[in-house]
């Protein structure tokens, strides 16, 4: 490591003379010279050094450490922290300064240099925001819980996003990043929750459906309608979510929103009654236009984004209509196959779908819609039921023209593309992160994570059907038999349990300790025996296969052959296992290739996907470890293992090489271990002994140069880990 990047506490100038004496201006300039690249940039570090020299030694070390860490991200940011740091220290405590520096680097990662410089320049505003955060609710921290609450409500599955204002476009609910109207975090979280419920109610109880049908309105109509409609929706919430409504009434009393005038109080009584429709609210707003001033009726009201909501509805209606009609056609095709075994059907049967409204007071419309085929109800798949629900939210019903199955070529294929189908094209145009998994990455110089740094997508391996698997099994027929016997023995083996209260043998270690306890006057344990126990295997393992370009040639073939042999052996054990390949091209293009999920059988298709493992690009490892660790954590198993097959150290086209890549990979492995996962690496890199102990630990890797030894090594790992 270059000494200029060493943390301040270990920097030579401080290490040689530990003292409480404040550093001089010259010493500070010397410390900043390297990190701020003074020799090349001609930055004048004397003014900030003079300012820092007036601090105590402890304050100096704290501030200089952060200047160096920020400079590792961008030199200019480090210089500006140096220039503004002393003033910031006067306004913020150390914890807040850390948050300020980290926020600056996060903004730089996300938006670039200029916005990050603005964060530094507006340190006073940041301090104020941090004080607000102390008692406020933060959307980023609460989003998971709020999303769960939102998905528990009926209707369309909605998303949450941060925004400067509160509104919905009928697919996403936009909320401020911090909610701090009330004095406690709990109350502000509740503020989020109630606001979400009201935005959901706008969609579910037809607010935008009415506005779309009414069309353009006179000036002043929308704000007046919004206030009245909020009162109606609050009445709806009082009946749909009475517990939440009681909390809303309590918070309204606590808020500083002005008490409603007598006219609006009278409207509140009228509009909150059961049975009042959105159309009646619209009529009432038209009647009072110019006579009654608009009013903000509560602190949860938010905004009414009519234009964006209607535009979103129109786009969605076209897409959902195409999907619905195509799905009806698929139902007809499946019906025809069952009845005649023929895919083609009679054109006269196109009109066989009908709908039936079944009275059901639990729905806002007062009924639910059943789809009939030849007068018999059709059990809709979950996806189509959700589609029908979304259509009803927008139209209050399923329009009759939706019930005609789609004909061949009737719709633009782009309307029918699912997210998975778009993944093939996602990297080809301008980069975007929509639909990708975002993972953080450890920056060892920053000594902190880069948030949402890696965009990760799962892709499909193109299966290759040829004689590769059969040839491999024939080539290693003797080894396959040996492996099966080894793994069968592992399946049936007994485990020796020690320190048991009853058993067939004496546990010598426990007995010696017990006698020592007696001599020292302590009570003797009764757990002095050993016994054999045949335990059920409860293991889940993921194989993480390096698909970087460097595996091209015999290494790629060795990986594929090893996986075939391993799968043949693992099938005898019955353990759950999954296989994924990984490759990358910078942090923006991190790819995991599906070869076998846990739930999939080892069948011909899986074998063909193993055969389809081909070299791709680079070897960014942190994202793959984090993503596959999350999959393992979702799997119920006593023992979880992540086994990496690789041919080299972490490396990528951007800065992910050298110590940066190694430290991020190490951090990802630490995270995996902390979550109870056992990582292990099997590599074909002759130089791996130089860095793998640092990454995996001295006992969690194996270097092999012969494909025949690879499956045997894995059997050893199994035996050791399952006995742990």
Secondary structure, DSSP 4 states (H G I P E B T S, - for coil): --GGGS-GGGSHHHHHS--SSPPPHHHHHHHHHHHTTHHHH----HHHHHHHHTS-HHHHHHHHHHHHHHHHH-HHHHHHHHHHHHHHHHHS-HHHHHHHHHHHHHHHHHH-HHHHHHHHHTHHHHHHHHHHHHHSEEHHHHHHHHHHHHHTSSSS--EEEE-SS-EE-SSEEEE-SEE-SSSSHHHHHHHHHHHHHHHHHHHHTTHHHHHHHH-S--TTHHHHHHHHHHHHHHHHHHHH-HHHHHHHHHHHHHS-PPPPPHHHHHHHHHHTSTT--HHHHHHHHHHHTTTS------TT-----HHHHHHHHHHHHHHHHHHHHHHHHHHHHHHHHHHHS-S---GGGGGGEEEEEEE-TTSTTSEEEEEEETTEE----HHHHHHHHHHHHHHSS--GGGGSPPPTT-S-HHHH--HHHHGGGTTTSS---TT-EEEEEEETTTTEEEEEEEEEEEEE-----SSHHHHHHHHTHHHHHHHHHHHHHHHH--EEEEEESS-SEE-HHHHHHHHHHHHTTPPPPS--EEEEE-PPP-EEEEEEEE-SGGGTTHHHHHHHHHHHHHHHHHHHHT-EEEEEEEEESSTT-EEEEEEE-TTS---HHHHHHHHT----SBB--HHHHHHHHHHHHTS--SEEEEEEEESS--B-SSS-STHHHHHHHHHHHHHHHHTTEEEEEEE--TTGGGTHHHHH-TTSEEE-S-HHHHHHHHHHHHHHHHH-
